[in-house]
Amino acid sequence: MKAFKYILATSLIFSLGSCGNFLEVEPRASISDQQTIIDKVSSETAIRGAYDSFRSYYSVNLQSIGYLSGDNIQWTGSQSQVQEFINHSVNAENATISGVWNGIYTTLNRINHVIDKVPAVSDPLLTDALRNQIVGEAYFLRALGYFDLARIWGGVPIITKPTLSPQDNRGIARATQAEVYSQVIADLELAEPLLPATTDRFRATRKTVWALKARYYLYQKNYAKAEEYADKVIADASYKLVKPYNAFFANDARGTEESVFEIFYSINETNSHRGQWQPQQNGGTRQWAPNDAFVALVNDPAIGGTRNTLVAKDNQNRWYGNLYYRSPATDPTFVIRIAELYLIRAEARASLDKPAGAIADLDAVRERAGLAKTTASTKADILLAIENERRIEFALEPHRWFDLVRTERAAAVLNVNDPNKLLLPIPAEQLLTDKALKQNPGY
């Protein structure tokens, strides 16, 4: 049984400085937190700690599940556990799924401390507006954490209170996937009125909530609501499809008008994603690389257009992904881009039998990539065109696998005919630690 690591002085958890200063704590472990969040400064430090934890789990492991499980990326390394995602045969002992599970629950515990304690802080320097913002950000991050848990594992334990003792969160059975998604929308509803209606590319605002609501409702096939919330973000002049395509990431760009929500990294808090993609000549390992099928698509002027800047060749004439390239590795991670909102609205409109609007949104993304307008006209053709556009547009971002699962297209596109494989196994170490947890079927 994997031992839990306990932290007795959680003031260290929320200490100032880089995420390297945050002690690691296994998910669903104990934290003694009596006097950590007591004033304005500690409240602000606590929410920064939650963002730091989110930054850690979202950097590599969660993202790799999204694209390694799709059909754009190949694994060139020797670790068989990574190839498991490409083969759609993931074992419960897989270190990547364990890392994501641990990372999300660690993040949720920090968030739960913020939600539990900041409302009761008595400090004249902590204004109501700032208090609301901090708590609203925590609710947003919790919604995003449970959204990721639901789409990866289905039903998981829902924990909304801080962990104070080793036994606090043991014996909690898995909720259903529907119940986890209900927690997501409940947290988003709580976050929205607390957050300011401002634009911030790196922290949650009311607009960030709208964007995640649009994605959430698309997953729920509530197309009217998906269109409604995508509308709200697209209508905001703070966001636009920047041109050319690579303007949102090339030349050390960050926080452009393309970005709705991205994760900030610095010299002190680097993004380890970069090393996985870049070739040896650039100091990387190129263990993840675009496969031949994707290289052909993205380099086809009628399909990839200007998005061929996502790939480049090394000195051995091998293709590599170039979304993460900076040295040192300060590349941002893109969580939500405005292009996603256009394609969410396109899919929602097509599903609602609004072909003209769907085509207009699809063509907006295509035109930015230097492509001609779509020739799709029937509902089925428009939806397929949107699916194909998302494949190229977000090729190196964590969308492809989840797109094919939510649209029930994984069997046709990836030959994943066992429905049990659409969810990943609960990590084996968690099953050993807590007998209340039950494994997903088929594992």
N, C-alpha and C positions, 0 to 999 in steps of 0.2 A: 504494500500500500504506500502510495506516494505521501510523504510527510508534508504537512502544511507548515508554512513559515509564518509565524505570528509577529506582529509589530506592536510593541507595548507603548511606544511613544509616537503617536501618530502626528504630533507636531512636525516630525521629520518627513512624514508623507507629503505634507502640504508646504514644505520648506521652499524658500525662494531659490531660483537658479534653474539650471537646465534639467531636462527630464532624467539625466544621468544621476541627479541627486535624489530622485524618488526611489525609495526602497521597493523592491519587487515583493508582491504578495500574491499568493495563489488565490484563485477565485474561490469565493464562498468560504474564505478563512476568517479568522477572528481579528478584530481591530478594537483596541481600547481607545475610545475617543470621548473623553470627558470635558476637556478644556481647549480643544484644538481650534474651534471656530468661535471666537468670542468678540470680535470687533470688525471694523471695516477692513483693515489690512488682512487679517486672517481669512475673512470671507472671500476677498479677491484672490488671495493666494490659493484657497481651496478650489475655486473654479478653474484657476490656471492649472492646478494639479489634475483636475478632471480632463481638461484639454490635452495635457501632456500624456495621460494614460491613453486617451483616444488616439492620439498621434502615433503611439507605439503599436497598438493592435492593427491600425489601419494601414500602416506603412507597407508591409510586404505580405504577411500571411493571408489576411482577408482578401487582399487584391488578387493574389495568385490563385485562390480558389475560383474567382470569377472568370479569369481568362485562361488558366491552364486547363480548366474543365471544358472549355469551348473548342473551337476548331481553327484558331489563328496561330497558336503558339506551340512550339516544340521544346522539349527538354533535352539539353545537350550534355548534362552532367551525369554523375554516376549514382546519385542517391535514388534508389528505387521508389522511395516514399513519395517523391515528387511526380514520378511517372504514373503513380496510381491515379492522379487526377485526370491525366490525359487518357488513361485506359478505363476510367470510370469504374475502378475497382479499389476503393479506398478502404484501408483497414482501420479498425478502431484504435490501433496503436500508432497511427500516423502522427508525427510530431507537428505538422502544420495545423491540423484540426485542433490538436491539444493547445497549441499556441494561441489560436483564435479564441477558443472557448475561455481559456485562462485570461486572455487579454480583455475580452468583453466583460467578464464578470468582475475583474479587478476594476475596470473603468466604472461599472455600475455601482460598485461599492463606494467609490469616491463620490460619485454623483449623489448617491443616497444620503451620504453625510451632509452634502450641501443642502439638499432639499429638506432634510430633517432639522438642521440647525440654523441656517441663515435666517429663516423667518423669525426666529426668537432672539436674534442678536440685538442687544440694546447698546447702540453707539450713535450719538448725534451726527457723526461723520458719515454714517451709513444711511444715506437718504432713501426714501421710499422708492424712488426711481431706480437707484442703483441696486437696492435689495431685490426689486422685482426683476431687473435685468439678469442678475446673477442666478436667481431661482429659475427664471424662464430659460436661460441657457442650459441649466442642468436638466430641466424637463426635455428640452430638445435633444440633448445628447443621449439621455436615457431612451427616448423614442428611437433614435437611430441605432443604438445598441440592440434593443429588442427587435427592431426591424431586421437587422443582420442575423440575429439568432434565429428568428422565425424562418427566414428564407434559406438558411443553411441546414438547420436541424428540424424544423417544424415546431413541435411542442417542446418547451424547455421550462425549468423552474422559473417562476416569476418572483423576484425578490425586490421589494420596494422600500425596505427599511435597512438602516446601517447594520453591519455585522459587528456585534459587541463581544461575543464569546464564541468559542469553538463550536458550540452546539446550535447556534442561532439559525443557521441555514442548512442544517442537515435534516434529512427526513422530509424534505419538501418535494413532493411528486411533480412530475412534469405536467404543466398545463397543456392544453391542446394548441395547435398552431393558430386556430381561430382566436383563442383566448389571448395568445401572445400578441397577435395583431390588434386585438382590442385594446391591449395595454399601450401599444404604439400610438393609436389615434387618441386615446385618452390623454396621454402625455403631451401630444401635439396641441390638443385643445387647451390644456392648462398653460402651455408655453406661450401660445399666440398672444393673448391679451397682456401678458407680463413683459413682453419684449418690445423694444422701440421699433418704430417703423422707419428705420434707417437702413443704409447700405453698408455692410461690412463683409468683406470677402473671406475673413478668417475667423469670425465669431458669429454665433447665431443671432439673427434678428427676426422680426416678424416675417420678412420676405423669405428668409431661409426656411421658416416653418411652411410657408405656402409651397415652396419648391418640393420639400419632402412630402407634403400632403399630396401633391400632384403625383409623385412617384408611388406613394402608398395606394392611392385610389386606382392607379393603373394596375397595380398588382392585384387589387381586389376586384378588378373588372367593373368598377363603378365609373364608367367612362364620362358621365355627365360631370361628376365631381372632379375627375382628373382634368377635364377640359377647363372647368371653372378655375381651378387653382393654377394651372399652367397659364391661363389667360392673365391672371393677376401679376405673375412674374414677368411675362413677356411684355406686358403693357408698361412696365416700369422702365423709364428711360436710362436707368443705371446699368441696364444689361443689354448687350447686343452681340451678335455674331461678328467677332473681329476678323479682319482680313489682312493678309492671307490667312489660310487655315492655321499655320504654325505660329501666328502672332501671339497666341495665348501662352506658348511655352518657349519659343525660340529666343535667342539672344538674352538669356537670363530673365525673361519676362516672368512676372508674378502679379497676382491680384488685378488682372486686366478686366475689362468690361465683360468678357466672356464668362468670368467666374462668378458663380453664385455662392459656392462654399468650397474653399480649398484649405489644405493643412499647411501651415508654415513650418519650414525647417531652416536651421541656421548652421553656422560653423560648429557651434557647440551642441546642436541637436540635428545631426545629419540624417538623411533619408537613405537607408540601406538598400532601397530599391535600385538605385543607380548602378551599384556594383554587379547586380544580377544580369543587367541588360547590356552594359557596355563590354566591348571586346577587350582582349588582353592588351592590345596596343594602347588602350585608354585607361588601363588600370583596373578593368573589370574582369568578370569570369565568363560572360556571355552564356551563362547556363540556361537562360531563357532567351529564345530567339524566334523571330517570325518563321512560320513554316512555309513550305513552297507554295501551298495554295493561297495563303494570304499575300505573299510577296507578289504573286501573279496578279491578284485582284487589285492591290493597292498601287501597283505600277501600271495598271491599265488606265490610260487617260480618260476612258469613258466611265470608269467605276471609281477609281481612287482619286483622280484629279490631282489637286495640290496636296492631298493627304499622303502622297508618297514621301513627304518629308518625315513621316513617322519611322522610316527605315533608312539605313545607309549600309555601305559595304566597308569591311575592314581590310587590312593589308593582305589578308589571305583570300580575298574575294568572297567572303561570307557575309550574308545579310545579318544585321542586328537592329534591335529596336532602339529608337533615339528620342523617346519622350523624356527619359531620365538620362541626363548627360553631364551635369555640372560637376566641376571639381574645385573645391570640395563639394560633397553631395548635398547641396542645399535645395534641390529640386522640390517644388511643392507637389503634394498629392491632390489630384482634382476629384473632389467628392461629388459635386453637382455643377455642371456647366449649363449655360443657357441653351446650347444645342440640344441637350437632353429635354429641356422643357418644350422646345419646338417639336421634337419627335414624339414626346408624350402626347402633346395636343394633336399631332397628326394622327397617331394611332387611335386616340379617343374619338376624334371626329370621324375617322373611317369606320370605326365600330358603331358609331351613332348614325351611320348613313348620311354623312356630310362630306361627300367626296371632294367638293371644290375647296373647302377649308383644309381638308387633309392634304390635298395636293399642294396647296399654297405653302403650308408649313414644311412639307417635305422638300419642296423646291427651294425654300429659303436656305436650308442646310446644304442642298446640292449646289446652289448658285455660289455660296461662300467657298465651296470646294472646287469651283471652276468647272462645274458639270452642266450639261444641258438639262432642260426640264424633263421630268419623268414622263414616260409614255404610258404609264399605268392608268387604267381607266375604271376597271371593275373593282368592287370592294376587295375581292380576294387578291387581285394584282397589286392594289395599293398597299394592303397590309404586308404582302411579301416584299414590296419595294422598301417599305419602312424597316422591316426586319433586316434586309440586306444593307440598308444605309446605316443602321445602328451597328452592324457588324464591323464596318470600315471605320465609322466615325469614332467609335469607342474601343478600337481593337486592342489597345494596350491599357485599357481601364477595365474595372471589374463588372462588366455588364453582360457579356455574351452568354455565359452559362445560365445566369439567372433569367435572361430574356427567353431562352429556349425552354426553360422549365416552366415559367409562368404562362407562356403561350401554348404549352403542351406540344411543342415542336421538337423536343429533344430526341424522340424516337425517329422521326423522319430525317432529321439533319445529322444527328450524331450516332444513330443506331443504338441508343440507350433504350432498350425495350423492356427492361425490368423497372417497373415504377418505383420499387424500393430504392433504386440507385439515384433517384431525384433528390433525396435527402441524404446527408452524410451521417456516418455513425457517431453516436455519442462517444467521446474519448474514453478509452478503456480505463484510464486512471480514475476518472470520475465515477465510473460504475463500481470500482473497487472501494472508493472512499465513501460512497453513499449508496446504501442498498435500496433507497427509495427510488433511485433512478432506474429506468428500464430502457433497454437498447431499442433503437429503431428496427422495424422488421427487415429481415434480409441480411442482418449482420450478426 
